Amino acid sequence: MSDPTFRQVRLGEALKRLRERAGLSQREAAYRLRYNYQKLSRIENGQLPEYHGMRAMLDLYGVLVSEEAPYIEMWERASEKGWWHPYGIENHGYISLEHDAVRVSAFSLGYIPGLLQTESYMRAVFQGWQVQRSRKWIENQVAVRVRRQERLASGLQYHAIIAEAAFPQADREQLLHINDAGQRANVSVQVLPNAAGLNDGFNGSFLLLDFAYPGDMTVLYVEHPAGAAHVEDVEQVKASRLVFKHLSKLALAPDESAEWIGRLAAER
């Protein structure tokens, strides 16, 4: 059996919170649902329950019909395959997190963030990796990244802080594309200039993703040479959010950033 997806784990956690709110132990709830204890444990750890079984849990846990909608939506999301599956991407990576997020806060030290990249910049990034990829693989990744950018048009709240070090490889087209994206009401772009001096941003790029699931939560996502990690520990996420806020204060304001990027574009 494959590992549960992020959506399935979120659903299991939400059902566990409801059970605990109802004052039921796992064994008590399992008995009243006619489940064995192990089955309910697996569901609360991310195994997808059948639809009618989940409705029975909501009823047992005292969830009113008028309160069911968010949980039904969570179950539907946990049941579906994402748009990224035809591209050969599984549910366990960053894309599934980003797809469900309502807000993304990104600090980028070395690259222009993916949601703000032009197709030519994307290809240059992929071609520059140490592991050489086929043209087909690169075009597949470009198509995925372009599809991801549709979230900006659909209202994703996006705040990017980009270090000045990321801009030397950005051509005029890329720079103007950043400013065009920054004109959206739901997008905020800031430049962290070299003049800000040494700061926490030198520790590396990271993203914070906020979700609107019952029991709001935030995930910290960090990429590294061997892969990536997502962190849900409340204290670690809180510390990372404070770092992001500090970097935002050090960075140029959005309008100043747009002017800075515009001047740079005029030179290229």
C-alpha positions as CSV (number, residue, x, y, z in Angstrom):
1,M,0.0,0.0,0.0
2,S,1.4,3.4,-0.9
3,D,1.9,6.1,1.6
4,P,-1.1,8.5,2.2
5,T,-1.1,11.7,0.4
6,F,-1.0,15.1,2.1
7,R,-4.7,15.5,1.5
8,Q,-5.5,12.1,3.1
9,V,-3.3,12.8,6.1
10,R,-5.1,16.2,6.6
11,L,-8.5,14.4,6.4
12,G,-7.4,11.8,9.0
13,E,-6.2,14.5,11.4
14,A,-9.4,16.4,11.0
15,L,-11.5,13.3,11.8
16,K,-9.3,12.6,14.8
17,R,-9.9,16.1,16.2
18,L,-13.6,15.7,15.8
19,R,-13.5,12.4,17.7
20,E,-11.5,13.9,20.5
21,R,-13.9,16.9,20.6
22,A,-16.7,14.4,21.0
23,G,-14.9,12.9,24.0
24,L,-14.6,9.4,22.4
25,S,-11.5,7.2,22.6
26,Q,-10.4,5.4,19.4
27,R,-11.7,2.1,20.8
28,E,-15.1,3.6,21.7
29,A,-15.6,5.2,18.4
30,A,-14.5,2.1,16.5
31,Y,-17.0,0.0,18.4
32,R,-19.9,2.3,17.7
33,L,-18.9,2.5,14.0
34,R,-18.7,-1.3,13.8
35,Y,-15.0,-0.9,12.9
36,N,-12.1,-2.7,14.4
37,Y,-9.7,-0.5,16.3
38,Q,-6.9,-0.9,13.8
39,K,-9.1,0.3,10.9
40,L,-10.0,3.5,12.7
41,S,-6.4,4.0,13.6
42,R,-5.3,3.7,9.9
43,I,-8.0,6.1,8.8
44,E,-6.8,8.7,11.4
45,N,-3.3,8.2,10.0
46,G,-4.3,8.9,6.4
47,Q,-6.1,5.8,5.0
48,L,-9.0,7.1,3.0
49,P,-12.4,6.0,4.4
50,E,-15.3,5.1,2.2
51,Y,-17.7,7.9,1.8
52,H,-20.6,6.5,3.8
53,G,-18.1,5.5,6.5
54,M,-16.9,9.1,6.8
55,R,-20.5,10.4,6.9
56,A,-21.1,7.9,9.8
57,M,-18.1,9.4,11.6
58,L,-19.3,12.9,11.2
59,D,-22.7,11.9,12.6
60,L,-21.2,10.0,15.5
61,Y,-18.9,13.0,16.3
62,G,-21.8,15.4,16.5
63,V,-21.1,17.4,13.3
64,L,-24.3,19.2,12.3
65,V,-25.4,18.9,8.6
66,S,-24.8,22.6,8.2
67,E,-21.1,22.0,9.3
68,E,-20.4,19.0,7.1
69,A,-19.4,20.8,3.9
70,P,-15.7,21.4,4.7
71,Y,-15.2,17.8,5.6
72,I,-17.0,16.5,2.5
73,E,-14.8,18.8,0.4
74,M,-11.7,17.4,2.2
75,W,-12.8,13.8,1.4
76,E,-13.5,14.7,-2.2
77,R,-10.0,16.3,-2.6
78,A,-8.4,13.3,-0.9
79,S,-10.2,11.0,-3.3
80,E,-9.3,12.7,-6.5
81,K,-6.1,12.5,-8.6
82,G,-4.5,15.9,-9.3
83,W,-4.1,17.5,-12.7
84,W,-0.3,16.7,-12.4
85,H,-0.8,12.9,-12.7
86,P,-0.7,12.8,-16.5
87,Y,2.7,14.5,-16.2
88,G,4.1,11.6,-14.2
89,I,4.1,13.5,-10.8
90,E,2.8,11.8,-7.6
91,N,0.7,13.4,-4.9
92,H,3.5,13.5,-2.3
93,G,5.5,16.4,-3.6
94,Y,5.3,20.2,-3.5
95,I,2.8,20.6,-6.3
96,S,0.0,19.0,-4.4
97,L,0.8,21.2,-1.4
98,E,0.8,24.4,-3.6
99,H,-2.4,23.3,-5.3
100,D,-4.3,23.2,-2.0
101,A,-2.7,26.3,-0.4
102,V,-4.6,29.6,-0.1
103,R,-1.4,31.6,0.5
104,V,2.2,31.1,-0.5
105,S,5.1,33.1,1.0
106,A,8.3,32.5,-0.9
107,F,11.8,33.6,-0.2
108,S,14.2,32.9,-3.0
109,L,18.0,33.4,-2.7
110,G,19.3,32.1,-6.1
111,Y,16.5,31.7,-8.6
112,I,13.5,33.7,-9.7
113,P,10.6,31.8,-8.0
114,G,8.8,29.2,-10.2
115,L,5.5,31.0,-10.2
116,L,7.1,34.1,-11.7
117,Q,9.4,32.4,-14.3
118,T,9.1,32.8,-18.1
119,E,9.4,29.6,-20.2
120,S,12.8,30.5,-21.4
121,Y,14.1,31.1,-17.9
122,M,12.6,27.7,-16.9
123,R,14.5,25.9,-19.7
124,A,17.7,27.7,-18.7
125,V,17.3,26.5,-15.1
126,F,16.6,22.9,-16.1
127,Q,19.5,22.8,-18.6
128,G,21.9,24.1,-16.0
129,W,21.3,21.3,-13.5
130,Q,24.2,18.9,-12.9
131,V,22.1,15.9,-14.0
132,Q,21.5,16.2,-17.7
133,R,17.8,15.8,-18.8
134,S,16.2,15.0,-22.1
135,R,14.5,17.6,-24.1
136,K,11.2,15.7,-23.5
137,W,11.7,15.8,-19.8
138,I,12.5,19.5,-19.8
139,E,9.4,20.3,-21.9
140,N,7.3,18.2,-19.5
141,Q,8.6,20.2,-16.5
142,V,8.0,23.5,-18.3
143,A,4.4,22.5,-19.0
144,V,3.9,21.7,-15.4
145,R,5.4,24.9,-14.2
146,V,3.2,26.9,-16.6
147,R,0.1,25.1,-15.4
148,R,1.1,25.9,-11.8
149,Q,1.2,29.6,-12.6
150,E,-2.6,29.5,-13.3
151,R,-3.0,29.6,-9.6
152,L,-2.0,33.3,-9.7
153,A,-4.9,34.0,-12.0
154,S,-7.3,32.1,-9.8
155,G,-6.6,34.2,-6.7
156,L,-3.8,32.4,-4.8
157,Q,-2.3,35.0,-2.4
158,Y,1.3,35.1,-3.3
159,H,4.1,37.0,-1.6
160,A,7.6,36.6,-3.0
161,I,10.8,38.1,-1.6
162,I,13.7,37.7,-4.2
163,A,17.3,38.4,-3.2
164,E,19.3,40.6,-5.6
165,A,21.6,37.6,-6.2
166,A,18.8,36.0,-8.2
167,F,18.6,38.7,-10.8
168,P,21.9,38.6,-12.8
169,Q,20.6,35.6,-14.9
170,A,17.2,37.2,-15.5
171,D,16.9,38.7,-19.0
172,R,14.7,41.6,-19.9
173,E,11.7,39.4,-20.7
174,Q,11.9,37.8,-17.3
175,L,12.2,41.0,-15.5
176,L,9.2,42.5,-17.2
177,H,7.3,39.3,-16.6
178,I,7.9,39.7,-12.8
179,N,6.6,43.2,-12.8
180,D,3.5,42.2,-14.8
181,A,2.7,39.5,-12.3
182,G,3.3,42.0,-9.4
183,Q,0.4,44.1,-10.8
184,R,-2.1,41.5,-9.7
185,A,-4.0,42.4,-6.5
186,N,-3.2,39.0,-5.0
187,V,0.6,39.1,-5.8
188,S,3.3,41.0,-3.9
189,V,6.9,41.0,-5.0
190,Q,9.8,42.5,-3.0
191,V,13.5,42.7,-3.9
192,L,16.0,42.1,-1.1
193,P,19.0,44.2,-2.1
194,N,22.6,43.5,-1.4
195,A,22.6,46.7,0.6
196,A,20.6,45.0,3.3
197,G,23.8,43.3,4.4
198,L,24.1,39.9,6.0
199,N,20.8,38.5,7.1
200,D,18.8,35.3,7.7
201,G,18.1,35.0,4.0
202,F,21.6,33.7,3.4
203,N,20.6,30.5,5.1
204,G,18.7,29.6,1.9
205,S,15.4,29.7,0.1
206,F,12.1,28.5,1.7
207,L,8.4,28.7,1.3
208,L,5.5,28.9,3.7
209,L,2.2,27.5,2.6
210,D,-1.1,28.3,4.4
211,F,-4.2,26.1,4.1
212,A,-7.9,26.7,4.8
213,Y,-8.5,23.2,6.1
214,P,-10.6,22.9,9.3
215,G,-8.0,23.7,12.0
216,D,-5.9,26.1,9.8
217,M,-2.3,25.1,9.4
218,T,0.9,26.2,7.7
219,V,3.7,24.1,6.1
220,L,7.3,25.0,5.7
221,Y,8.8,23.7,2.5
222,V,12.6,23.7,1.9
223,E,14.5,22.3,-1.1
224,H,18.0,20.9,-0.8
225,P,20.5,19.2,-3.2
226,A,19.2,15.7,-2.3
227,G,15.5,16.5,-2.5
228,A,13.1,18.5,-0.3
229,A,11.4,18.5,3.1
230,H,8.2,19.8,4.4
231,V,7.9,20.7,8.1
232,E,4.7,21.0,10.1
233,D,6.1,21.5,13.6
234,V,4.4,24.5,14.9
235,E,7.4,26.1,16.6
236,Q,9.7,25.6,13.5
237,V,7.0,27.0,11.3
238,K,6.5,30.0,13.6
239,A,10.3,30.7,13.6
240,S,10.4,30.6,9.8
241,R,7.4,33.0,9.6
242,L,9.3,35.5,11.8
243,V,12.3,35.2,9.5
244,F,10.1,35.9,6.5
245,K,8.6,38.9,8.2
246,H,12.1,40.2,9.0
247,L,13.2,39.7,5.4
248,S,10.1,41.6,4.2
249,K,11.1,44.5,6.4
250,L,14.6,44.5,5.0
251,A,13.4,44.3,1.4
252,L,12.3,47.1,-0.8
253,A,8.6,47.9,-0.7
254,P,6.6,46.4,-3.6
255,D,6.4,49.7,-5.5
256,E,10.1,50.4,-4.9
257,S,10.9,46.8,-6.0
258,A,8.9,47.3,-9.3
259,E,10.9,50.4,-10.0
260,W,14.2,48.7,-9.2
261,I,13.3,45.8,-11.5
262,G,12.1,48.2,-14.2
263,R,15.4,50.1,-14.1
264,L,17.3,46.8,-14.4
265,A,15.1,45.7,-17.4
266,A,15.9,49.0,-19.1
267,E,19.6,48.2,-18.9
268,R,19.2,44.8,-20.7
